[in-house]
Amino acid sequence: MLVYQGKTKDLHKDEKNRYYFKFKDDVTGKDGVFDPGENQVGAVMEGSGRSNVIVSSYFFDLLKEKNIPTHFLSSDPGQCTMDILPATVFGQGLEVICRFKAVGSFLRRYGLYAEEGQDLADYVEFTLKDDARKDPLITQDALEILGILEEGEYERLKELSLQISHIIKEDLAEKGLELYDIKLEFGRLKETGEIILIDEVSGGNMRVYKNGEFIEPLSLVEYFT
């Protein structure tokens, strides 16, 4: 049964109450150019779904070793599926972006003051998943006033985001790659309410460079196989 239809993957539930993602070959972007900051499908890259399953599985396993709570259970790259624990999102969806370098939407917003590629010292920002309003930035005060986050959850999400982002950044560095930014999603585990990492951790939601050159999302899998 289709539970939710997304841009790059769909959420399903089977007769045994198993929840799983079915990844597609669609990527976010604009005018055929990949951009994890965009809120629309911008291109189709054959093999992208399988690539995202492989990379996500690698990082979810790595995060499990570091005792980071996630919804990941198992995956089947051949079928482009990922089994997950059911979780509820914050509001109608919340994204946390950790930026190590100025690029993408950050540069578009703050180009008067920022230069492409400049260091951002672990800058973290929160955005709402709201296509109609182009995923607007939102402050801690607004998140709490609107009841999207409870007291203390903002700090927990920021802490987790930085911890996760640094684990991934360090792992990529060992492969000769540099993480510029990454977009993460969190939710509450349905059974316990624990805050956990959800969604995916793949080339589709991060910007990775090698010697100053951008690595296409589909090419990133080559470093994990």
CORKAWO-V810000 format. One record per residue. N is the residue number from 1. SS is DSSP state (@ for helix, = for strand, . for the rest). OMEGA is omega in radians with two decimals (NA if undefined). D_CENTER is the distance of its C-alpha to the mean C-alpha in Angstrom with 1 decimal. Layout:
n:ss:omega:d_center
N:SS:OMEGA:D_CENTER
N:SS:OMEGA:D_CENTER
This chain:
n:ss:omega:d_center
1:.:3.10:24.1
2:=:3.13:21.4
3:=:-3.09:19.6
4:=:3.12:17.0
5:=:-3.13:16.6
6:.:-3.11:13.4
7:.:-3.04:12.9
8:.:3.12:11.6
9:=:3.12:12.5
10:=:3.09:15.0
11:=:-3.12:15.5
12:=:3.03:19.0
13:=:-3.11:21.5
14:.:-3.06:24.6
15:.:3.11:28.1
16:.:-3.12:27.4
17:.:3.05:24.7
18:.:3.09:22.1
19:=:3.12:18.6
20:=:3.03:16.6
21:=:2.95:14.1
22:=:-3.07:15.9
23:=:3.13:13.8
24:.:3.13:15.4
25:.:3.09:16.1
26:=:3.07:15.0
27:=:3.11:12.5
28:=:-3.14:11.9
29:=:-3.12:14.4
30:=:3.11:18.0
31:.:3.07:21.4
32:.:-3.12:20.1
33:=:3.14:18.0
34:=:3.06:14.3
35:.:-3.13:12.3
36:.:3.13:8.6
37:.:3.13:10.2
38:.:-3.13:12.4
39:.:3.09:12.6
40:.:3.05:14.8
41:=:-3.07:15.2
42:=:-3.11:16.9
43:=:3.03:17.9
44:=:3.12:18.4
45:.:-3.10:18.0
46:.:-3.12:20.0
47:.:-3.11:18.5
48:@:-3.13:14.9
49:@:3.13:14.3
50:@:3.12:16.1
51:@:-3.11:14.4
52:@:3.08:10.9
53:@:-3.11:12.6
54:@:-3.10:14.4
55:@:3.12:11.8
56:@:3.14:9.6
57:@:3.12:13.0
58:@:-3.07:14.0
59:@:3.08:11.4
60:@:3.08:11.7
61:@:3.12:15.4
62:@:-3.14:15.3
63:@:3.08:13.7
64:@:3.10:16.4
65:@:-3.13:19.0
66:.:3.11:18.0
67:.:3.05:18.4
68:.:-3.13:14.9
69:.:3.13:14.9
70:=:3.12:12.4
71:.:-3.03:13.1
72:=:3.05:13.5
73:=:-3.11:17.1
74:=:-3.13:17.7
75:=:3.07:17.1
76:=:-3.11:19.4
77:.:-3.14:18.3
78:.:3.11:21.6
79:.:-3.11:20.9
80:.:-3.12:17.2
81:=:3.10:16.6
82:=:3.09:14.8
83:=:-3.07:16.7
84:=:3.00:15.1
85:.:3.12:16.7
86:.:3.14:17.1
87:=:3.05:15.5
88:=:-3.12:16.0
89:=:3.07:13.6
90:.:-3.05:14.7
91:.:3.05:17.0
92:.:3.10:15.7
93:.:-3.10:12.1
94:=:3.12:10.6
95:=:3.09:7.7
96:=:-3.10:8.1
97:=:3.03:8.1
98:=:-3.07:10.0
99:=:3.06:12.4
100:=:3.13:15.0
101:=:3.13:16.6
102:.:-3.14:17.5
103:.:3.05:16.2
104:@:-3.05:14.9
105:@:3.08:15.1
106:@:-3.13:16.2
107:@:3.11:19.1
108:@:-3.13:20.0
109:@:-2.95:20.4
110:@:-3.10:22.1
111:.:3.09:23.8
112:.:-3.06:27.2
113:.:-3.03:26.4
114:.:3.05:23.7
115:.:-3.12:24.1
116:.:3.07:21.6
117:.:-3.13:20.4
118:.:-3.13:21.9
119:=:-3.12:20.6
120:=:3.02:18.8
121:=:3.05:19.4
122:=:3.13:16.1
123:=:-3.13:15.7
124:=:3.08:13.3
125:=:-3.12:13.1
126:=:3.07:12.2
127:=:3.05:12.1
128:=:2.99:13.2
129:.:-3.06:12.0
130:.:-3.07:15.4
131:@:-3.07:16.1
132:@:-3.11:19.7
133:@:3.05:19.3
134:.:3.05:16.6
135:.:-3.05:13.9
136:.:3.00:16.3
137:=:3.11:15.9
138:.:-3.09:17.3
139:.:3.09:19.3
140:@:-3.13:19.8
141:@:-3.12:23.2
142:@:3.13:22.1
143:@:-3.12:19.5
144:@:3.11:22.3
145:@:-3.11:25.1
146:.:3.09:23.3
147:.:3.12:22.7
148:.:3.08:19.0
149:.:3.04:18.9
150:.:-3.13:21.9
151:.:3.13:23.6
152:.:-3.09:21.9
153:@:3.11:18.4
154:@:-3.13:17.2
155:@:3.14:18.5
156:@:3.14:16.9
157:@:3.12:13.4
158:@:3.11:14.0
159:@:3.13:15.6
160:@:-3.11:13.0
161:@:3.13:10.3
162:@:3.14:13.0
163:@:-3.14:14.1
164:@:-3.09:10.9
165:@:3.14:10.3
166:@:3.07:14.0
167:@:-3.14:14.1
168:@:3.13:11.8
169:@:-3.12:13.7
170:@:3.12:16.9
171:@:3.11:16.4
172:@:3.14:15.6
173:@:3.09:18.6
174:@:3.11:20.8
175:.:3.14:20.1
176:.:-3.09:21.2
177:.:-3.14:17.8
178:=:3.11:16.5
179:=:3.11:13.0
180:=:3.09:13.3
181:=:-3.13:10.0
182:=:3.14:6.3
183:=:-3.09:4.0
184:=:3.06:3.6
185:=:-3.12:5.7
186:=:3.08:9.1
187:=:3.08:12.3
188:=:3.09:15.9
189:=:-3.04:17.3
190:.:-3.06:20.0
191:.:-3.01:22.7
192:.:-3.06:22.6
193:.:3.14:20.4
194:.:3.08:18.7
195:=:-3.10:15.3
196:=:3.02:12.8
197:=:3.13:9.1
198:=:3.09:8.2
199:.:-3.10:6.5
200:.:3.07:5.5
201:.:-2.97:5.2
202:.:3.09:7.1
203:@:-3.13:8.9
204:@:3.13:7.5
205:@:3.05:4.5
206:=:3.01:6.9
207:=:-3.10:10.7
208:=:-3.11:13.1
209:=:3.03:16.8
210:=:-3.10:20.0
211:.:3.09:23.2
212:.:-3.13:21.9
213:=:-3.12:21.0
214:=:3.08:17.6
215:.:3.11:16.4
216:.:-3.10:15.6
217:@:-3.12:12.6
218:@:-3.13:15.4
219:@:-3.08:17.3
220:@:-3.10:14.8
221:@:-3.13:15.8
222:@:-3.14:19.3
223:@:-3.07:18.6
224:.:-3.12:17.7
225:.:NA:20.6
